[in-house]
Amino acid sequence: MSVKRVVMVVDMQLGVFATPRFQREQCVSRINQLTHAADTVIFIQHTEAGGLEEGSDGYRLLPELDQPAGAFYVTKTACDAFYKTTLSDLLSEQGIEQFVICGCATDYCVDSTLKNGVSRGYHITVAEDAHTTANRPAAQAQVLINHYNDVWRTFTAPDNPPVVKPTETILTDWKAN
């Protein structure tokens, strides 16, 4: 039996992108390539006061982001998509033990969700060129993206290290299986 091709897309919402994000168009394009090739897609959406309220325009996913039929949606209130959400239940119900993660923001929600997921035993691959963030006071977005790809690539988790690959490699691997 082949393993499900699962993509988790984090916080690609209008309100999140009210703050300019690095290479938005390229990031969305790569996420769309992944979601088109996936068997299962899970969209994570952040909700909070100040423009990201559930049902508001800011809460909506970016219009250029393709939403495949049958996609799942999980709402979160913290950086970590596992924190007080239905994500663990959904993954269990769907028999999902591994997934590709992508989205926004590299240094907050993608990082938090990845690290908690690895600690929970999920086998996670980061699409290294399909996550983005904003310029921060301490570092530019491109520096942060490169830094986190390196952190995840060398993250110590015996028997379950995260994998970091370009989107093209992930898609090629999927075609081979």
SVG drawing of the C-alpha trace seen along z (x, -y; Angstrom):
<svg xmlns="http://www.w3.org/2000/svg" viewBox="-18 -46 40 48">
<polyline fill="none" stroke="black" stroke-width="0.4" points="0.0,0.0 1.4,-3.4 1.7,-6.2 -0.8,-9.0 0.6,-12.2 -0.4,-14.8 0.2,-18.5 -0.4,-20.8 -0.7,-24.5 -0.2,-26.9 -1.8,-30.4 -1.9,-31.4 -4.6,-34.0 -5.4,-37.5 -5.0,-39.0 -1.6,-37.4 -0.5,-38.7 -1.6,-42.3 2.1,-42.4 4.2,-41.8 5.7,-38.4 8.8,-37.3 8.2,-36.0 4.5,-35.6 3.8,-34.6 6.5,-31.9 5.5,-30.5 1.8,-30.2 2.8,-28.7 4.8,-26.0 2.1,-25.3 -0.4,-24.9 1.9,-22.4 2.0,-20.4 -1.7,-20.5 -2.5,-19.5 -0.2,-16.4 -1.4,-15.5 -4.0,-12.9 -5.0,-15.0 -4.7,-18.7 -5.1,-20.3 -5.4,-24.1 -4.5,-25.6 -6.1,-29.0 -5.3,-31.3 -8.0,-33.2 -7.7,-36.2 -9.1,-39.6 -7.8,-42.4 -8.6,-41.2 -8.3,-37.4 -11.7,-36.7 -13.3,-33.5 -15.5,-34.4 -13.8,-37.8 -12.1,-38.7 -8.7,-38.6 -9.4,-35.0 -10.0,-33.9 -7.3,-32.0 -5.4,-33.9 -7.6,-34.0 -4.7,-32.7 -4.3,-29.6 -6.1,-26.6 -8.3,-24.7 -8.8,-21.2 -12.2,-19.5 -12.2,-17.4 -9.6,-19.5 -9.7,-19.7 -9.7,-22.9 -8.4,-23.4 -8.7,-26.7 -6.1,-27.6 -5.5,-30.4 -1.8,-29.8 1.3,-29.6 1.3,-25.8 -1.4,-24.1 -1.7,-21.3 -2.4,-23.6 -6.0,-23.1 -7.2,-22.2 -8.7,-19.3 -5.6,-18.6 -4.4,-15.5 -7.9,-14.0 -8.1,-14.7 -4.7,-13.2 -5.7,-10.1 -9.1,-9.7 -7.4,-10.0 -4.6,-7.6 -2.0,-10.2 1.4,-9.7 3.5,-11.8 3.0,-15.0 4.7,-17.9 4.4,-21.2 4.5,-24.6 3.0,-28.1 3.5,-31.1 5.1,-32.2 8.4,-30.3 9.7,-31.6 6.4,-31.3 3.6,-29.0 5.5,-26.7 8.3,-26.2 6.0,-25.7 3.8,-23.2 6.8,-21.3 8.6,-20.9 5.4,-19.9 4.5,-17.4 8.0,-15.8 7.7,-15.5 4.4,-13.7 5.9,-11.2 4.8,-12.6 7.2,-12.2 7.4,-15.7 9.0,-17.0 9.4,-20.7 9.0,-22.1 12.1,-24.4 11.0,-26.8 7.2,-26.8 7.2,-28.7 7.6,-32.4 7.7,-35.1 8.1,-38.9 11.2,-41.0 11.7,-41.2 13.6,-43.8 16.4,-41.3 16.7,-39.7 15.4,-39.9 12.9,-37.3 15.3,-35.5 17.8,-35.1 15.1,-33.7 13.9,-31.2 17.5,-30.0 18.1,-29.8 15.0,-27.8 15.7,-25.4 19.1,-24.8 17.7,-24.4 15.1,-21.9 17.7,-20.1 19.9,-19.6 17.1,-19.2 17.9,-16.4 15.0,-14.0 16.4,-10.4 14.5,-8.1 12.3,-10.9 14.3,-13.9 12.4,-16.3 13.4,-16.2 13.9,-19.4 13.6,-19.3 12.7,-21.6 9.2,-21.3 10.5,-19.9 12.2,-17.0 9.1,-16.2 7.0,-16.1 9.6,-13.8 9.6,-11.5 5.8,-11.3 5.8,-10.4 8.3,-7.6 6.1,-6.0"/>
</svg>
